[in-house]
Amino acid sequence: MNFLDKLQRKYGKYAINNLMLYILCGNAFVFLFYYLTGGRILYFLVFDFSAILRGEIWRLVSFLFIPNTFDMLWFIFSAFLYYSIGMQLENTWGTFKFNIYYFTGAILTMLASALFNSYGTTLYINLSLFLAYATLFPNVQFRIYFLIPVKVKYLAYLNVAFLLYQFFLGSLGTKSLIIISLLNYLLFFGIPLLKGRRTHTQRHFTKQKRELQKGSSAPIRVAFHKCHVCGKTEVTNPDMEFRYCSKCNGNFEYCMDHIKDHEHVN
């Protein structure tokens, strides 16, 4: 992650805070107009490379706002699910790295769709978010139908099985889309997994859990300070100092790396 750290110091101020909130608000907007227009709105939003070459460049972004389902119940469920996953990943990695992860998946999806003349979909981008969450927090429990507790790692296994099923039965375009659009996951987690190493977040939580099981009186630390640009906290960076910016409109806090190097919030 040294390369990402360098990029973050240079371009972190351009990262979009609460990215998943904006994505899901766009999903809600498209979901509403899908029924108001009888589904015709999708024709103007899908990633269509030939249409983009004709000048319809908004399709480079608009396809990200198309929901994966138009069933009301499943849409609400998936919205809450991916909002929670997205915010947790952003809080863990920081805003900039989460942006990199999401938009890398989006760019790779566009590349695969353009190469094989297929419509881009956020299905595999969302699955990569879920796999990232399951890798970082494998023992978190979800409640299926609000009743049945299941650890997220087992749901991740089902997602992988679903991908393998689609891969073996799908067309060449589908196979390529699955592989290319999930490269962001491999870029973030492939090397540690191949070497059998856990991520920093997993090691941190495992250490705290082990201390509690041994009867340690040290409490689990909760961050009270978080940099608005890079997401660093006093837990992840104990030696870092944090300051509020008097020129920003609101209580926005920054680490010492960004207190003098950020765009002021109006």
Rosetta silent file (secondary structure, phi, psi, omega in degrees, C-alpha in Angstrom):
SEQUENCE: MNFLDKLQRKYGKYAINNLMLYILCGNAFVFLFYYLTGGRILYFLVFDFSAILRGEIWRLVSFLFIPNTFDMLWFIFSAFLYYSIGMQLENTWGTFKFNIYYFTGAILTMLASALFNSYGTTLYINLSLFLAYATLFPNVQFRIYFLIPVKVKYLAYLNVAFLLYQFFLGSLGTKSLIIISLLNYLLFFGIPLLKGRRTHTQRHFTKQKRELQKGSSAPIRVAFHKCHVCGKTEVTNPDMEFRYCSKCNGNFEYCMDHIKDHEHVN
SCORE:     score description
SCORE:     0.000 S_00000001
   1 L     0.000    5.290  179.763    0.000    0.000    0.000 S_00000001
   2 H   -60.603  -39.108  179.357    3.028    2.364   -0.117 S_00000001
   3 H   -62.558  -42.316  178.016    2.055    3.447   -3.620 S_00000001
   4 H   -64.990  -36.325  178.308   -1.484    4.272   -2.454 S_00000001
   5 H   -62.789  -39.067  178.182   -0.081    6.232    0.476 S_00000001
   6 H   -66.606  -42.743  177.526    1.930    8.360   -1.938 S_00000001
   7 H   -62.852  -38.788 -178.130   -1.118    8.941   -4.113 S_00000001
   8 H   -64.143  -41.779  179.495   -3.156    9.807   -1.041 S_00000001
   9 H   -63.327  -30.248 -176.143   -0.727   12.474    0.100 S_00000001
  10 H   -90.703  -38.611 -172.479   -0.880   14.057   -3.350 S_00000001
  11 H  -121.359    5.479 -176.147   -4.505   13.578   -4.379 S_00000001
  12 H   -57.864  -28.129 -178.125   -6.336   12.709   -1.156 S_00000001
  13 H   -67.375  -15.644 -179.579   -8.054   16.095   -1.058 S_00000001
  14 H   -92.385   -2.415 -178.123  -10.063   15.124   -4.142 S_00000001
  15 L   -66.449  148.436 -177.902  -11.581   12.000   -2.559 S_00000001
  16 L   -95.318  114.648  176.541  -15.380   11.874   -2.225 S_00000001
  17 L   -71.454  145.628  178.979  -16.567   11.482    1.348 S_00000001
  18 L    55.928   44.350 -176.272  -19.567    9.176    1.907 S_00000001
  19 H   -56.498  -43.369 -177.521  -19.253    7.844   -1.642 S_00000001
  20 H   -64.594  -29.644  177.232  -21.724    4.999   -1.101 S_00000001
  21 H   -63.322  -42.915  178.400  -24.355    7.451    0.104 S_00000001
  22 H   -66.834  -40.954  178.877  -24.181    9.298   -3.222 S_00000001
  23 H   -60.995  -45.182 -176.875  -24.229    6.033   -5.185 S_00000001
  24 H   -72.919  -31.454  173.619  -27.291    4.786   -3.313 S_00000001
  25 H   -64.481  -39.762  175.110  -29.107    8.120   -3.635 S_00000001
  26 H   -64.075  -39.837  175.555  -28.544    7.806   -7.377 S_00000001
  27 H   -58.290  -44.115 -178.901  -29.881    4.240   -7.210 S_00000001
  28 H   -63.817  -40.306  178.835  -33.022    5.491   -5.477 S_00000001
  29 H   -62.257  -47.622  179.950  -33.521    8.182   -8.125 S_00000001
  30 H   -66.231  -39.372  178.473  -33.193    5.673  -10.989 S_00000001
  31 H   -57.997  -44.042  179.731  -35.395    3.170   -9.140 S_00000001
  32 H   -64.729  -48.825 -176.133  -38.169    5.780   -8.910 S_00000001
  33 H   -74.215  -17.748  174.199  -37.921    6.908  -12.528 S_00000001
  34 H   -60.067  -42.784 -179.443  -37.733    3.306  -13.709 S_00000001
  35 H   -81.326  -30.463  178.523  -41.393    2.904  -12.733 S_00000001
  36 H   -70.949  -28.374 -177.734  -42.400    6.417  -13.792 S_00000001
  37 L  -107.139    7.665 -178.705  -41.006    5.864  -17.296 S_00000001
  38 L    66.825   27.447  178.650  -41.893    2.214  -17.667 S_00000001
  39 L    88.467   -5.013 -174.917  -38.220    1.245  -17.612 S_00000001
  40 L   -68.500  -22.316 -177.786  -37.272    3.508  -20.528 S_00000001
  41 H   -61.989  -28.834 -178.514  -34.834    5.527  -18.420 S_00000001
  42 H   -62.862  -30.271 -179.403  -32.401    2.608  -18.449 S_00000001
  43 H   -60.074  -30.740 -176.740  -31.940    3.020  -22.172 S_00000001
  44 H   -93.510   -5.341 -173.247  -30.301    6.401  -21.532 S_00000001
  45 H  -113.552  -26.064 -173.716  -28.156    5.327  -18.566 S_00000001
  46 L   -62.739  154.401  175.596  -26.555    1.949  -19.355 S_00000001
  47 E   -75.401  108.498 -179.757  -22.893    1.768  -20.285 S_00000001
  48 L  -126.848  105.588 -172.196  -22.985    1.534  -24.078 S_00000001
  49 H   -62.831  -37.966  179.499  -19.545    2.089  -25.594 S_00000001
  50 H   -65.000  -36.829  177.375  -20.864    2.773  -29.088 S_00000001
  51 H   -69.508  -35.418  177.591  -23.211    5.440  -27.678 S_00000001
  52 H   -63.453  -40.734  178.116  -20.332    6.975  -25.711 S_00000001
  53 H   -64.281  -23.457  177.369  -18.321    7.259  -28.921 S_00000001
  54 L   -84.594    0.865  175.048  -21.285    9.165  -30.377 S_00000001
  55 L   112.057   -2.125 -179.031  -20.936   11.752  -27.601 S_00000001
  56 L   -85.852   66.919 -170.644  -23.158   10.377  -24.814 S_00000001
  57 L   -72.128  -15.222  178.823  -20.331   10.633  -22.293 S_00000001
  58 L   -62.696  -20.055 -179.601  -22.649   10.718  -19.256 S_00000001
  59 H   -66.115  -18.196  176.965  -22.904    6.929  -19.623 S_00000001
  60 H   -63.941  -22.927 -178.317  -19.376    6.698  -18.200 S_00000001
  61 H  -116.177  -38.013 -170.263  -20.921    7.561  -14.813 S_00000001
  62 H   -61.279  -29.546 -178.138  -24.669    7.004  -15.101 S_00000001
  63 H   -65.454  -22.549  178.750  -24.445    3.197  -15.211 S_00000001
  64 H   -66.683  -19.834 -176.503  -23.124    3.271  -11.634 S_00000001
  65 H   -96.979    3.169  178.425  -26.537    4.492  -10.470 S_00000001
  66 L   -83.074  120.332  179.890  -28.550    1.640  -12.015 S_00000001
  67 L   -63.523  154.842  176.057  -29.777   -0.691   -9.235 S_00000001
  68 L   -79.769  -13.833  178.626  -29.077   -4.405   -9.499 S_00000001
  69 L  -144.477  149.604  175.631  -32.729   -5.129   -8.692 S_00000001
  70 L  -117.875   18.115  169.472  -36.042   -3.372   -9.181 S_00000001
  71 L   -83.487  127.208 -172.474  -37.912   -5.426   -6.635 S_00000001
  72 H   -56.427  -49.466 -176.195  -38.900   -3.024   -3.850 S_00000001
  73 H   -63.234  -47.144 -177.925  -38.059   -5.314   -0.911 S_00000001
  74 H   -70.111  -31.431  177.079  -34.707   -6.447   -2.284 S_00000001
  75 H   -63.999  -46.454  179.523  -33.786   -2.915   -3.318 S_00000001
  76 H   -62.706  -43.238  179.932  -34.328   -1.615    0.231 S_00000001
  77 H   -62.254  -47.891 -177.838  -32.422   -4.562    1.693 S_00000001
  78 H   -67.814  -33.074  178.090  -29.464   -4.192   -0.679 S_00000001
  79 H   -62.794  -47.658  177.977  -29.379   -0.407   -0.162 S_00000001
  80 H   -63.879  -40.256 -177.921  -29.031   -0.783    3.599 S_00000001
  81 H   -62.908  -51.515 -174.651  -26.530   -3.615    3.161 S_00000001
  82 H   -76.832  -22.339  172.174  -24.194   -1.817    0.782 S_00000001
  83 H   -66.548  -45.648  179.490  -24.469    1.461    2.646 S_00000001
  84 H   -63.122  -44.937 -179.541  -23.271   -0.307    5.799 S_00000001
  85 H   -63.806  -46.438 -178.342  -20.525   -2.147    3.934 S_00000001
  86 H   -62.074  -43.962 -179.141  -19.357    0.967    2.107 S_00000001
  87 H   -67.145  -37.300  179.366  -19.234    3.127    5.230 S_00000001
  88 H   -67.326  -41.386  177.577  -17.373    0.436    7.176 S_00000001
  89 H   -65.212  -40.202  178.814  -14.788    0.049    4.425 S_00000001
  90 H   -65.090  -40.255  178.291  -14.381    3.828    4.191 S_00000001
  91 H   -67.280  -31.501 -178.167  -13.921    4.106    7.950 S_00000001
  92 H   -79.907  -48.002 -177.092  -11.365    1.289    7.890 S_00000001
  93 H   -85.530  -29.250 -166.931   -9.319    2.277    4.853 S_00000001
  94 L   100.849  156.573 -174.172   -9.945    5.992    4.802 S_00000001
  95 H   -60.774  -44.300 -174.451  -11.899    7.937    2.199 S_00000001
  96 H   -64.319  -47.909 -176.937   -9.193    8.049   -0.455 S_00000001
  97 H   -67.707  -33.726  176.352   -8.394    4.315   -0.491 S_00000001
  98 H   -66.588  -40.799  176.056  -12.068    3.409   -0.526 S_00000001
  99 H   -58.693  -44.496  179.328  -12.551    5.718   -3.515 S_00000001
 100 H   -59.503  -44.315 -178.448   -9.624    4.036   -5.264 S_00000001
 101 H   -62.578  -48.397 -175.996  -11.095    0.593   -4.610 S_00000001
 102 H   -67.334  -47.736 -174.641  -14.578    1.466   -5.876 S_00000001
 103 H   -74.457  -24.642  172.343  -13.531    3.455   -8.941 S_00000001
 104 H   -63.747  -44.246  175.465  -10.899    0.885   -9.905 S_00000001
 105 H   -61.112  -39.096 -179.950  -13.710   -1.669  -10.068 S_00000001
 106 H   -66.558  -44.752 -179.112  -15.821    0.780  -12.076 S_00000001
 107 H   -65.488  -41.402  178.544  -13.043    1.545  -14.578 S_00000001
 108 H   -65.870  -35.817  175.938  -12.221   -2.133  -15.038 S_00000001
 109 H   -63.767  -42.735  177.353  -15.916   -2.878  -15.588 S_00000001
 110 H   -62.569  -40.723 -179.806  -16.057   -0.181  -18.278 S_00000001
 111 H   -62.646  -46.535  179.625  -12.940   -1.618  -19.900 S_00000001
 112 H   -63.683  -40.492 -179.430  -14.382   -5.137  -20.014 S_00000001
 113 H   -65.905  -39.089  179.656  -17.717   -3.854  -21.334 S_00000001
 114 H   -68.544  -40.510 -177.526  -16.014   -1.825  -24.069 S_00000001
 115 H   -66.854  -34.491 -174.802  -13.770   -4.699  -25.153 S_00000001
 116 L  -112.814   15.143  173.609  -16.614   -7.198  -25.452 S_00000001
 117 L    51.486   49.544  178.727  -19.373   -4.795  -26.519 S_00000001
 118 L  -123.803  163.576  178.719  -21.591   -5.549  -23.535 S_00000001
 119 L   -78.466  133.038  178.699  -23.569   -3.388  -21.149 S_00000001
 120 E   -71.034  147.259  178.906  -21.726   -2.459  -17.965 S_00000001
 121 L  -138.828  149.082  178.345  -23.237   -3.522  -14.654 S_00000001
 122 L   -88.816    3.028 -177.591  -22.460   -2.725  -11.033 S_00000001
 123 H   -55.070  -49.533 -175.936  -23.260   -6.285   -9.957 S_00000001
 124 H   -76.763  -25.364  173.555  -19.624   -7.362   -9.833 S_00000001
 125 H   -65.005  -45.567  178.915  -18.505   -4.055   -8.331 S_00000001
 126 H   -65.104  -37.992  177.695  -20.914   -4.613   -5.448 S_00000001
 127 H   -64.624  -35.715  178.113  -19.767   -8.214   -5.087 S_00000001
 128 H   -67.833  -33.717  174.506  -16.173   -7.014   -4.837 S_00000001
 129 H   -63.069  -43.814 -179.239  -17.252   -4.649   -2.034 S_00000001
 130 H   -64.235  -41.872  179.531  -18.865   -7.561   -0.233 S_00000001
 131 H   -65.340  -37.502  176.879  -15.778   -9.741   -0.662 S_00000001
 132 H   -63.192  -44.019  178.944  -13.569   -6.948    0.675 S_00000001
 133 H   -62.785  -43.670 -179.090  -15.809   -6.580    3.717 S_00000001
 134 H   -65.992  -31.466  178.205  -15.843  -10.341    4.302 S_00000001
 135 H   -70.589  -39.407 -179.030  -12.050  -10.456    4.079 S_00000001
 136 H   -78.435  -36.981 -175.376  -11.621   -7.699    6.651 S_00000001
 137 L  -129.948   65.644 -171.904  -14.441   -8.748    8.981 S_00000001
 138 L   -65.551  -24.488 -173.775  -15.076  -12.471    8.356 S_00000001
 139 L  -101.039    5.400  173.791  -16.808  -13.167   11.668 S_00000001
 140 L   -65.948  139.004 -177.570  -19.346  -10.353   11.611 S_00000001
 141 E  -100.558  132.269  169.345  -22.855  -11.798   11.705 S_00000001
 142 E  -103.932  153.624  176.985  -25.675  -10.860    9.379 S_00000001
 143 E  -110.585  109.964  178.805  -29.249  -11.862   10.093 S_00000001
 144 E   -70.399  128.536 -176.220  -30.980  -13.423    7.108 S_00000001
 145 L    54.442   29.726  177.871  -34.610  -12.285    7.031 S_00000001
 146 L    63.689   12.248 -175.960  -33.762  -10.489   10.306 S_00000001
 147 L  -127.943  -46.451 -170.370  -33.823  -13.868   12.108 S_00000001
 148 E   -91.996  114.646  179.288  -31.105  -16.314   11.044 S_00000001
 149 E   -77.384  128.463  178.914  -27.560  -15.324   12.146 S_00000001
 150 E  -137.626  131.867  177.358  -24.897  -16.130    9.540 S_00000001
 151 E   -68.888  143.667 -172.917  -21.257  -15.095    9.570 S_00000001
 152 H   -63.969  -27.451 -179.612  -20.348  -12.913    6.637 S_00000001
 153 H   -64.592  -31.916  178.616  -17.533  -15.232    5.544 S_00000001
 154 H   -73.088  -34.634  174.771  -20.072  -17.962    4.753 S_00000001
 155 H   -67.082  -34.014  176.794  -22.118  -15.545    2.662 S_00000001
 156 H   -64.296  -38.416  176.732  -18.909  -14.640    0.866 S_00000001
 157 H   -60.655  -38.915  178.054  -18.412  -18.320    0.006 S_00000001
 158 H   -65.485  -38.811  177.827  -21.888  -18.316   -1.550 S_00000001
 159 H   -63.388  -42.160  178.178  -20.988  -15.213   -3.563 S_00000001
 160 H   -63.605  -40.810  177.223  -17.844  -16.903   -4.840 S_00000001
 161 H   -61.800  -40.048  177.513  -19.889  -19.983   -5.775 S_00000001
 162 H   -62.466  -41.810  178.969  -22.314  -17.713   -7.652 S_00000001
 163 H   -65.063  -42.018  178.796  -19.420  -16.113   -9.542 S_00000001
 164 H   -64.252  -39.089  178.014  -17.977  -19.498  -10.457 S_00000001
 165 H   -61.519  -47.243  179.271  -21.397  -20.656  -11.668 S_00000001
 166 H   -66.248  -35.321 -178.045  -21.750  -17.583  -13.871 S_00000001
 167 H   -64.984  -45.962 -175.575  -18.177  -17.896  -15.047 S_00000001
 168 H   -75.384  -29.396 -178.061  -18.487  -21.485  -16.262 S_00000001
 169 H   -98.282  -13.585 -175.512  -21.938  -21.073  -17.828 S_00000001
 170 L   -81.236  171.322  177.756  -21.580  -17.517  -19.118 S_00000001
 171 L   -74.302  175.228  177.490  -20.403  -16.223  -22.460 S_00000001
 172 H   -60.280  -38.290  177.960  -16.848  -15.069  -23.148 S_00000001
 173 H   -63.008  -41.764  178.875  -17.977  -11.522  -22.413 S_00000001
 174 H   -65.224  -43.417  178.388  -19.418  -12.570  -19.057 S_00000001
 175 H   -58.688  -46.855 -178.592  -16.255  -14.479  -18.146 S_00000001
 176 H   -66.198  -38.655  179.972  -14.084  -11.500  -19.003 S_00000001
 177 H   -63.456  -41.451  179.040  -16.357   -9.084  -17.157 S_00000001
 178 H   -63.139  -46.901 -176.737  -16.164  -11.204  -13.995 S_00000001
 179 H   -66.268  -51.362 -173.659  -12.381  -11.477  -14.136 S_00000001
 180 H   -68.385  -42.806 -174.968  -11.600   -7.890  -15.072 S_00000001
 181 H   -71.999  -16.130  178.097  -14.140   -6.191  -12.831 S_00000001
 182 L   -99.637    6.386  178.815  -12.899   -8.130   -9.775 S_00000001
 183 H   -63.307  -27.722  178.664   -9.246   -7.269  -10.327 S_00000001
 184 H   -61.563  -36.819  176.993   -9.605   -4.452   -7.780 S_00000001
 185 H   -65.003  -43.690 -179.745  -10.186   -7.086   -5.108 S_00000001
 186 H   -65.308  -35.310  179.198   -7.122   -9.029   -6.237 S_00000001
 187 H   -65.630  -36.861 -178.100   -5.029   -5.851   -6.274 S_00000001
 188 H   -83.633  -34.062 -170.822   -5.973   -5.051   -2.671 S_00000001
 189 H  -121.843  -12.857 -173.096   -6.025   -8.551   -1.200 S_00000001
 190 H   -59.501  -49.999 -177.001   -4.348  -10.958   -3.629 S_00000001
 191 H   -64.523  -48.279  177.672   -0.766  -10.687   -2.405 S_00000001
 192 H   -60.070  -37.481 -179.161   -1.569  -10.937    1.341 S_00000001
 193 H   -69.782  -40.477  179.490   -3.855  -13.918    0.708 S_00000001
 194 H   -64.328  -32.229 -179.887   -1.311  -15.715   -1.469 S_00000001
 195 L   -89.890    0.333  177.768    1.315  -15.260    1.225 S_00000001
 196 L    73.395   22.971 -178.826   -1.093  -16.380    3.926 S_00000001
 197 L  -101.272  148.461  174.781   -0.976  -13.045    5.726 S_00000001
 198 L   -89.389  158.238  177.299   -3.899  -11.303    7.352 S_00000001
 199 L   -72.313  164.386  179.301   -4.664   -7.651    6.770 S_00000001
 200 H   -58.815  -40.191 -178.886   -3.704   -5.020    9.324 S_00000001
 201 H   -64.489  -42.480  178.674   -7.345   -4.640   10.350 S_00000001
 202 H   -63.436  -42.572  179.135   -7.747   -8.368   10.960 S_00000001
 203 H   -63.161  -38.570 -178.531   -4.557   -8.479   13.041 S_00000001
 204 H   -64.478  -47.201 -178.871   -5.701   -5.483   15.073 S_00000001
 205 H   -69.421  -36.744  178.969   -9.094   -6.988   15.936 S_00000001
 206 H   -64.589  -40.069  178.776   -7.608  -10.437   16.609 S_00000001
 207 H   -62.971  -44.920  179.836   -5.078   -8.934   19.021 S_00000001
 208 H   -65.001  -40.432  179.163   -7.767   -7.041   20.926 S_00000001
 209 H   -63.564  -40.739 -179.782   -9.986  -10.116   21.072 S_00000001
 210 H   -65.332  -37.866  179.008   -7.100  -12.224   22.405 S_00000001
 211 H   -66.106  -38.433  178.649   -6.342   -9.640   25.095 S_00000001
 212 H   -67.501  -38.947 -179.796   -9.969   -9.621   26.218 S_00000001
 213 H   -66.645  -27.625  177.873  -10.071  -13.414   26.346 S_00000001
 214 L   -81.617   -1.487  179.639   -6.977  -13.382   28.582 S_00000001
 215 L    88.522   16.025  179.113   -8.771  -11.096   30.991 S_00000001
 216 L   -64.374  140.856  179.767   -6.950   -7.951   29.988 S_00000001
 217 L   -86.251   -4.090 -178.610   -8.551   -4.845   31.380 S_00000001
 218 L   -70.052  123.896 -178.705   -7.551   -2.779   28.351 S_00000001
 219 L   -77.023  159.522  172.652  -10.729   -1.683   26.553 S_00000001
 220 L   -69.193  128.042 -173.564  -11.245   -1.781   22.810 S_00000001
 221 L   -79.111  137.327  177.513  -10.206    1.627   21.570 S_00000001
 222 L  -116.002  131.573 -176.745  -12.726    3.803   19.777 S_00000001
 223 L   -76.830  131.954  175.702  -11.532    6.620   17.559 S_00000001
 224 L  -107.514  -14.865  179.590  -12.708   10.112   18.468 S_00000001
 225 L  -121.245  134.609  179.136  -10.588   11.935   15.899 S_00000001
 226 E  -145.805  129.469  178.900  -10.680   11.280   12.157 S_00000001
 227 L   -69.009  130.071 -177.807   -9.064   13.187    9.306 S_00000001
 228 L   -67.506  -21.224 -176.541  -11.700   14.443    6.873 S_00000001
 229 L   -93.403  -56.143 -171.680   -9.312   13.840    3.926 S_00000001
 230 L  -104.556  -13.126  177.451   -7.477   10.556    4.504 S_00000001
 231 L    84.889    5.766  178.764   -9.507    8.937    7.295 S_00000001
 232 L   -65.281  147.215  177.141   -6.609    8.514    9.732 S_00000001
 233 E  -129.479  171.871  177.410   -7.557    8.264   13.418 S_00000001
 234 L   -71.461  -12.740  176.134   -5.673    8.293   16.701 S_00000001
 235 L   -81.039  -46.153 -179.310   -6.213    4.524   16.795 S_00000001
 236 L   -76.886  -27.991  179.975   -4.599    3.786   13.427 S_00000001
 237 L  -133.351   82.102 -173.477   -1.942    6.499   13.861 S_00000001
 238 L   -60.477  -27.608 -176.631   -1.260    6.988   17.595 S_00000001
 239 L   -89.607   -1.758 -177.346    1.480    9.587   17.039 S_00000001
 240 L   -84.714  141.510  174.397   -0.619   11.774   14.765 S_00000001
 241 L  -102.105  152.481 -176.678   -2.164   15.031   15.980 S_00000001
 242 E  -128.378  143.870 -178.993   -5.525   16.316   14.748 S_00000001
 243 E  -137.664  150.126  171.981   -6.869   19.846   14.417 S_00000001
 244 E   -87.260  144.278  179.260  -10.150   21.485   13.417 S_00000001
 245 L   -93.628  122.942 -177.603  -10.029   23.915   10.513 S_00000001
 246 L   -74.493  -16.288 -177.502  -11.431   27.326   11.371 S_00000001
 247 L   -91.849  -11.064  178.392  -11.991   28.163    7.694 S_00000001
 248 L   -85.377  144.175 -179.731  -14.245   25.167    6.988 S_00000001
 249 L   -84.981   87.720 -178.341  -17.988   25.561    7.424 S_00000001
 250 L   134.554  177.347 -178.308  -18.604   22.914   10.066 S_00000001
 251 L   -89.440   76.201 -179.808  -16.673   20.718   12.483 S_00000001
 252 L  -103.683  126.830 -174.350  -14.197   19.213   10.044 S_00000001
 253 E  -109.964  145.251 -176.632  -11.070   17.699   11.561 S_00000001
 254 E  -135.877  149.688  173.216   -7.759   17.040    9.808 S_00000001
 255 E   -77.119  172.216 -175.823   -4.499   15.270   10.557 S_00000001
 256 L   -68.900  -19.814  177.001   -1.281   17.268   10.504 S_00000001
 257 L   -72.568  -23.558 -173.668   -0.572   16.053    6.953 S_00000001
 258 L  -123.513    0.216 -178.312   -3.739   17.727    5.668 S_00000001
 259 L   -62.642  -29.477  178.549   -4.519   20.579    8.061 S_00000001
 260 L  -110.185    5.021 -175.943   -2.796   22.981    5.670 S_00000001
 261 L  -135.360   70.571  178.712   -3.371   20.978    2.510 S_00000001
 262 L  -156.869  159.265  175.331   -7.109   20.538    1.890 S_00000001
 263 L   -82.047  129.265 -178.775  -10.020   22.188    0.167 S_00000001
 264 L   -70.639  137.135  179.336  -12.071   24.231    2.606 S_00000001
 265 L   -85.515  121.866 -178.081  -15.668   23.090    3.021 S_00000001
 266 L   -93.496    0.000    0.000  -18.085   25.956    2.412 S_00000001
